[in-house]
Amino acid sequence: MSTSKDMTTYSQVLNQLPAKGYGKELNISRAGAKFDKGEEILQPEQLKIVKTYRFEGESDPSDMAVIYLLHSDSGEKGFILNAYGTYSDDDNQYYNEFIKRVPVDEMKELDLWQR
């Protein structure tokens, strides 16, 4: 059984991402998506979601979030952090349609908080 003390927060996962090679955030726009400081504009078909982490806020709905770890065809790695529910990324009109088109191929070895 899991208790609140056992649960990993999304900030704990985000803090581990750079050491695992996933320190670049993917930013989605009308033209496609780019990793931080990247030049290449990527389309959903050029990316793969390799891990999904969902966080449910026990007492605060603002803690409801999802982190996607991604790989690009060109070898770049990074992440997307997005709130869902009440605090979803509705300010980016391209987000939902883009992320739905990214293929998923989960990698079990990316369970970051397992020791």
KAVEN-V67469 format. One record per residue. PHI is phi in radians with two decimals (none if undefined). NEAR is the number of other C-alpha atoms within 12 Angstrom. Layout:
{{PHI	NEAR} {PHI	NEAR}}
//
This chain:
{{none	6} {-1.73	7} {-2.05	8} {-1.02	13} {-1.15	9} {-1.41	10} {-1.28	20} {-1.65	24} {-1.56	25} {-1.18	29} {-1.18	19} {-1.13	16} {-1.16	32} {-1.01	30} {-1.16	19} {-1.51	23} {-1.05	29} {-1.01	18} {-1.15	14} {-1.62	20} {1.57	21} {-2.02	32} {-1.44	25} {-1.63	28} {-1.51	28} {-1.61	38} {-1.95	31} {-1.77	29} {-2.41	22} {-1.04	18} {-1.30	15} {2.60	25} {-2.42	33} {-2.36	30} {-1.33	31} {-0.78	20} {1.08	15} {-1.58	18} {-1.80	13} {-1.28	20} {-1.58	25} {-1.84	30} {-1.76	29} {-0.94	31} {-1.21	22} {-1.62	26} {-2.14	35} {-2.52	33} {-1.43	31} {-1.81	27} {-2.80	29} {-2.19	27} {-2.05	34} {-1.95	24} {-2.21	29} {-1.83	22} {-1.36	22} {-1.10	15} {-2.14	10} {-2.30	13} {-1.02	16} {-1.23	20} {-1.50	24} {-1.42	26} {-2.59	30} {-2.32	30} {-2.07	33} {-1.86	39} {-1.67	45} {-2.27	44} {-2.12	35} {-1.79	31} {-1.03	19} {-1.53	17} {1.72	16} {-1.26	28} {-2.28	32} {-3.05	36} {-2.55	40} {-2.21	39} {-1.97	35} {-2.55	34} {-1.33	28} {-2.34	22} {1.36	19} {-1.01	15} {-1.80	18} {-1.13	20} {-1.41	24} {-1.28	15} {-1.31	13} {-1.86	18} {-1.14	14} {-1.64	21} {-1.01	28} {-1.01	21} {-1.14	18} {-1.14	27} {-1.16	36} {-1.12	17} {-1.61	18} {-1.41	27} {-1.13	23} {-1.99	22} {-2.52	17} {-1.08	18} {-1.99	18} {-1.04	14} {-1.20	12} {-1.67	24} {-1.31	19} {-1.11	27} {-1.67	21} {-1.39	12} {-1.76	6}}
//
